[in-house]
């Protein structure tokens, strides 16, 4: 029970005790011949009434409550027969009956108590006036209205409490689900970044150092190895900057130095220098100012596609095309490598060899995250074409056309000439 209900229950008990004391005192003060009987009945009724709150079954069992109320009503009837002041006890008895009994039993009990009060008081006064009837009836009506009103408020309060608990539980579940989704999204983002930056950079470093070892074995002076070692050191520096940058959730260093077309041209140059794969880069259409997430996604997809062309396709040449269209931007990476069956590529975690199957999945995830599409066309011995299309955000702002790109430095004069086997194998 709430503190307010405990106070009300205590006030009800005090009212019963006070009314019984008043009836006994008035009987003694009026020198009524029935004063001893009135005092005895009042004391007995107080004792029977006081037993009820101390018995747990009276509060938990309807049968026990009925037995206790029957005893109370019997002693009260005796008191009412001895003195008309006993009619005052009817009002607190209404609340006790309505509190302990079910409503279908409490209302008849209140009606019987009202009739007994009216009859007892009328028997003492030898008359039945309007006040004699209205007084107990009005008291019964007030008691019923108060109890029914309290029960309605209690039900509404309980319903509100349950709704609050459900909302609290739903909010906790939603917060937990959002936290789990955020953790998974962050893990996926970090996995894509590591695959597209550190993994590809370290692979390039491995190729360069392997070529340096071969050159040092063939030329003891180490002159040819110096250039490879310098490129490996620069690649390590660039990848360290990449690692620090994506940890801070900022744009890649390649994009900070200029536009997306310029970053793709530098990527082609770097790929040609590190792997020997000639990559031709071209831009079609009027360049459009894209948000950083779009430029990052296109740059990372290009990096991953070129890395696959070097490490897996053993391509002799690659073409990279960035196309600005009316409503979308497209990136195509085509190579003349060994090709593969796209449907046969295992998904990450499906039992494939460690480190395989993640590149295409990461590229598709990047495209889907920006409401774009990614298509892969390939067949064994027929090369590979990777095409990604991203819709423009609103609004799209055209900017000045980029200068016409040129083939990457270091490209061999003959497009079909294969690269150094040592540099093309990962």
C-alpha positions in Angstrom: 0.0 0.0 0.0 1.1 3.6 -0.7 1.7 5.9 2.3 -1.6 7.8 1.5 -3.6 4.6 1.7 -1.9 3.7 5.0 -2.9 7.0 6.4 -6.5 6.6 5.2 -6.7 3.1 6.7 -5.3 4.5 10.0 -7.9 7.3 10.0 -10.7 4.7 9.4 -9.6 2.7 12.4 -9.4 5.8 14.5 -12.9 6.9 13.4 -14.3 3.5 14.5 -12.5 3.8 17.9 -13.6 7.4 18.4 -17.3 6.7 17.5 -17.3 3.7 19.9 -15.8 5.8 22.7 -18.3 8.6 22.0 -21.2 6.1 22.2 -20.0 4.7 25.5 -19.2 8.2 27.0 -22.6 9.5 26.0 -24.4 6.5 27.5 -22.6 7.0 30.8 -23.0 10.8 30.8 -26.7 10.5 30.1 -27.1 8.0 33.0 -28.8 5.6 30.6 -30.0 2.4 32.4 -28.3 0.5 29.6 -25.0 2.3 30.0 -23.1 -0.8 31.3 -24.5 -2.8 28.4 -23.6 -0.1 25.9 -20.1 0.2 27.3 -19.7 -3.6 27.2 -21.0 -3.8 23.6 -18.7 -1.0 22.5 -15.7 -2.7 24.1 -16.6 -6.0 22.5 -17.2 -4.4 19.1 -13.8 -2.6 19.4 -12.1 -5.9 20.3 -13.7 -7.8 17.4 -13.0 -5.0 15.0 -9.3 -4.8 16.1 -8.8 -8.5 15.5 -9.5 -8.2 11.8 -6.5 -6.1 10.7 -4.2 -8.5 12.6 -5.4 -11.6 10.7 -3.8 -12.0 7.3 -6.6 -14.3 6.0 -9.1 -11.4 6.5 -7.1 -9.4 3.8 -6.4 -12.3 1.5 -9.5 -14.6 1.7 -13.0 -13.6 0.9 -14.4 -16.3 3.2 -12.4 -15.1 6.2 -13.4 -11.5 5.5 -17.1 -12.6 5.4 -16.8 -14.4 8.7 -15.1 -11.4 10.4 -17.6 -8.9 8.9 -20.5 -11.1 10.1 -19.1 -11.0 13.6 -18.6 -7.2 13.5 -22.1 -6.7 12.1 -23.7 -8.9 14.8 -22.0 -7.0 17.6 -22.8 -3.7 15.9 -26.5 -4.7 15.7 -26.5 -5.4 19.4 -24.9 -1.9 20.1 -27.5 -0.3 17.7 -30.3 -2.0 19.6 -28.9 -0.6 22.9 -28.3 3.0 21.8 -29.2 5.1 18.8 -25.7 6.4 18.7 -24.7 3.1 17.2 -26.0 4.4 13.8 -22.8 6.4 13.5 -20.8 3.2 13.1 -22.6 2.5 9.8 -20.5 5.0 7.8 -17.0 3.5 8.5 -18.5 0.0 8.1 -19.5 0.9 4.6 -15.8 1.5 3.7 -14.8 -1.7 5.4 -17.3 -3.8 3.4 -16.5 -2.1 0.1 -12.7 -2.7 0.8 -12.8 -6.3 1.8 -15.7 -7.8 -0.3 -16.1 -8.1 -4.1 -18.3 -5.4 -5.5 -21.1 -7.9 -6.3 -21.2 -8.7 -2.6 -20.2 -5.4 -1.1 -23.1 -3.4 -2.6 -25.8 -5.8 -1.1 -23.9 -5.7 2.3 -23.9 -1.8 2.2 -27.6 -1.9 1.4 -28.4 -4.2 4.3 -26.2 -2.1 6.7 -28.1 1.0 5.5 -31.5 -0.6 6.2 -30.4 -1.9 9.6 -29.1 1.6 10.5 -32.4 3.3 9.4 -34.5 0.7 11.1 -32.5 0.8 14.4 -32.5 4.6 14.6 -36.2 4.7 13.7 -36.9 2.1 16.4 -35.2 4.2 19.0 -37.0 7.4 17.9 -40.3 5.7 17.4 -40.7 7.6 14.1 -39.4 7.5 10.6 -38.6 10.9 9.2 -36.9 12.1 6.0 -33.7 12.8 7.9 -33.7 9.3 9.4 -33.8 7.8 6.0 -31.6 10.3 4.1 -28.8 10.4 6.6 -27.7 6.7 6.4 -28.6 6.5 2.7 -26.5 9.6 1.8 -23.6 8.2 3.8 -23.9 4.9 1.9 -24.0 6.7 -1.4 -20.9 8.8 -0.5 -19.0 5.7 0.6 -19.9 3.8 -2.6 -19.0 6.8 -4.8 -15.7 7.4 -3.1 -14.7 3.7 -3.3 -15.7 3.3 -6.9 -13.9 6.5 -7.8 -10.8 5.4 -6.1 -11.0 2.0 -7.8 -11.3 3.7 -11.2 -8.3 5.9 -10.5 -6.4 2.9 -9.3 -7.1 1.0 -12.5 -6.1 4.0 -14.6 -2.9 4.4 -12.5 -2.1 0.7 -12.9 -2.7 0.9 -16.6 -0.4 3.9 -16.9 2.2 2.2 -14.8 2.2 -0.8 -17.1 2.4 1.4 -20.2 5.3 3.3 -18.7 7.1 -0.1 -17.9 6.4 -1.3 -21.5 7.7 2.0 -22.9 10.8 1.8 -20.7 11.4 -1.8 -21.8 10.8 -0.9 -25.4 13.2 2.0 -25.2 15.8 -0.2 -23.6 15.4 -2.8 -26.3 15.6 -0.2 -29.0 18.7 1.3 -27.4 20.3 -2.1 -27.2 19.3 -2.9 -30.9 20.7 0.5 -32.1 23.9 -0.1 -30.1 24.3 -3.6 -31.6 23.6 -2.2 -35.1 26.1 0.6 -34.6 28.7 -1.9 -33.4 28.1 -4.1 -36.4 28.2 -1.1 -38.8 31.4 0.2 -37.3 33.0 -3.3 -37.5 31.9 -3.5 -41.1 33.3 0.0 -41.9 36.6 -0.8 -40.2 36.8 -4.1 -42.1 36.3 -2.4 -45.4 38.8 0.4 -44.6 41.4 -2.1 -43.5 40.9 -4.3 -46.6 40.9 -1.3 -49.0 43.8 0.6 -47.5 46.2 -1.3 -45.2 45.8 -4.7 -46.8 46.3 -3.4 -50.3 49.2 -1.1 -49.2 50.9 -3.9 -47.4 50.5 -6.1 -50.4 52.2 -3.5 -52.6 55.0 -3.2 -50.0 55.4 -7.0 -50.2 55.7 -6.9 -54.0 58.2 -4.1 -53.9 60.4 -5.7 -51.3 60.3 -9.0 -53.1 61.4 -7.2 -56.3 64.1 -5.4 -54.3 65.4 -8.7 -53.0 65.6 -10.2 -56.5 67.4 -7.1 -57.8 69.9 -7.1 -54.9 70.6 -10.8 -55.6 71.3 -10.1 -59.3 73.2 -6.8 -58.7 75.4 -6.8 -55.7 75.9 -3.0 -55.9 72.2 -2.5 -54.9 71.6 0.4 -57.2 68.4 -1.0 -58.7 67.2 -2.0 -55.3 67.4 1.5 -53.9 64.4 2.7 -56.0 62.2 -0.2 -54.9 63.1 0.4 -51.3 62.3 4.1 -51.5 58.9 3.3 -53.1 58.2 0.7 -50.3 59.0 3.3 -47.7 56.7 5.9 -49.3 53.9 3.3 -49.5 54.4 2.6 -45.8 54.2 6.3 -45.0 51.0 6.7 -47.1 49.3 3.8 -45.5 50.2 5.0 -42.0 48.5 8.3 -42.9 45.5 6.4 -44.2 45.3 4.4 -40.9 45.4 7.5 -38.8 42.9 9.2 -41.1 40.1 6.6 -41.1 40.5 6.1 -37.4 39.6 9.8 -37.0 36.7 9.2 -39.5 38.0 11.8 -41.8 38.3 11.7 -45.6 41.3 9.9 -47.1 44.5 11.9 -47.7 44.2 11.3 -51.5 41.0 13.3 -51.5 42.3 16.1 -49.3 44.8 17.1 -52.0 42.3 17.6 -54.8 39.2 16.3 -56.5 38.1 12.7 -57.1 39.4 12.6 -60.7 42.8 13.8 -59.5 42.8 11.1 -56.8 41.9 8.4 -59.3 44.7 9.6 -61.6 47.2 9.4 -58.7 45.9 5.9 -57.9 46.5 4.8 -61.5 50.0 6.2 -61.4 50.8 4.6 -58.1 49.4 1.3 -59.2 51.5 1.4 -62.4 54.7 2.2 -60.5 54.2 -0.3 -57.8 53.0 -3.3 -59.8 53.9 -2.6 -63.4 50.3 -2.8 -64.5 49.6 0.0 -67.0 46.3 1.7 -66.0 44.6 4.2 -68.3 42.4 6.7 -66.5 39.8 8.9 -68.2 36.9 11.1 -67.1 33.8 11.7 -69.1 31.1 14.4 -68.6 31.2 17.6 -66.5 32.6 16.8 -63.0 30.1 17.3 -60.2 30.9 18.2 -56.6 30.1 15.0 -54.7 29.9 14.6 -50.9 32.9 13.0 -49.2 31.2 9.6 -48.6 30.5 9.3 -52.4 34.1 10.2 -53.3 35.5 7.9 -50.6 33.4 5.0 -51.8 34.4 5.4 -55.4 38.1 5.8 -54.6 38.0 2.7 -52.3 36.1 0.6 -54.9 38.7 1.6 -57.5 41.5 0.7 -55.2 40.0 -2.7 -54.5 39.2 -3.4 -58.2 42.8 -2.5 -59.3 44.3 -4.6 -56.4 42.2 -7.6 -57.6 43.4 -7.0 -61.2 47.1 -7.1 -59.9 46.9 -9.8 -57.3 44.3 -12.3 -58.8 43.7 -11.5 -62.5 47.4 -11.1 -63.5 46.1 -8.5 -66.0 48.3 -6.9 -68.7 46.4 -3.7 -68.9 43.5 -2.0 -67.1 41.1 0.8 -68.0 39.5 3.1 -65.3 36.6 5.4 -66.4 34.8 7.9 -64.3 31.6 9.1 -65.9 29.5 12.0 -64.7 25.9 11.7 -66.1 22.7 13.6 -65.6 21.5 11.9 -62.4 24.3 9.6 -61.4 28.0 9.0 -61.4 29.5 5.8 -62.7 32.9 4.2 -62.2 34.1 1.4 -64.5 37.3 -0.7 -64.0 38.1 -3.1 -66.8 41.1 -5.4 -67.1 42.2 -8.1 -69.6 43.2 -10.6 -66.9 42.4 -14.3 -66.4 38.8 -13.5 -65.3 36.7 -15.7 -63.1 33.1 -16.9 -62.5 31.4 -14.3 -60.3 28.8 -16.8 -59.1 31.5 -19.1 -57.9 33.2 -16.5 -55.6 32.7 -17.7 -52.0 31.3 -15.2 -49.5 33.4 -14.2 -46.4 33.1 -16.6 -43.6 31.7 -19.4 -45.8 34.6 -21.7 -45.4 36.8 -20.1 -48.1 40.5 -19.6 -47.7 41.5 -16.8 -45.3 41.5 -13.4 -46.9 39.3 -14.4 -49.9 35.8 -13.4 -50.8 35.8 -10.1 -49.0 36.8 -7.6 -51.7 33.6 -7.9 -53.8 31.4 -8.1 -50.7 33.0 -4.9 -49.4 32.5 -3.1 -52.7 28.9 -4.1 -52.9 28.3 -2.9 -49.3 29.8 0.5 -50.1 27.5 0.9 -53.1 24.4 -0.2 -51.2 25.2 2.2 -48.3 24.8 5.1 -50.8 21.8 3.6 -52.6 23.9 2.6 -55.6 24.5 -0.6 -57.5 27.6 -2.6 -58.4 27.8 -5.1 -61.2 30.6 -7.5 -62.0 31.0 -9.0 -65.5 33.6 -11.7 -65.9 34.3 -15.1 -67.3 37.4 -17.4 -67.2 39.9 -16.1 -69.7 37.9 -13.1 -70.7 38.9 -10.4 -68.3 36.8 -8.6 -65.7 34.6 -5.5 -65.7 33.5 -3.8 -62.4 30.9 -1.1 -62.7 29.5 0.9 -59.8 26.8 3.5 -60.2 25.8 6.0 -57.4 22.9 8.5 -57.7 23.6 12.1 -57.2 22.7 13.7 -53.9 20.5 16.8 -54.0 21.6 19.3 -55.1 24.5 18.4 -57.5 26.8 21.3 -58.3 28.8 21.1 -61.5 32.4 22.3 -61.5 34.9 23.1 -64.1 35.9 20.2 -66.4 39.0 18.4 -65.5 42.0 18.4 -67.8 42.2 15.5 -70.2 43.9 12.6 -68.5 47.0 10.9 -69.9 48.2 7.3 -69.7 50.0 6.5 -66.5 53.8 7.0 -66.5 55.7 3.9 -66.8 53.2 2.1 -69.0 54.8 -0.1 -71.6 54.3 1.0 -75.3 52.5 -2.2 -76.2 49.1 -2.6 -74.5 49.3 -6.4 -74.6 52.7 -6.7 -73.0 52.4 -8.6 -69.7 53.9 -7.2 -66.5 56.9 -8.6 -64.6 55.7 -12.0 -63.2 57.3 -11.2 -59.9 55.4 -7.9 -59.6 52.1 -9.2 -60.8 51.8 -12.1 -58.4 50.5 -11.5 -54.8 
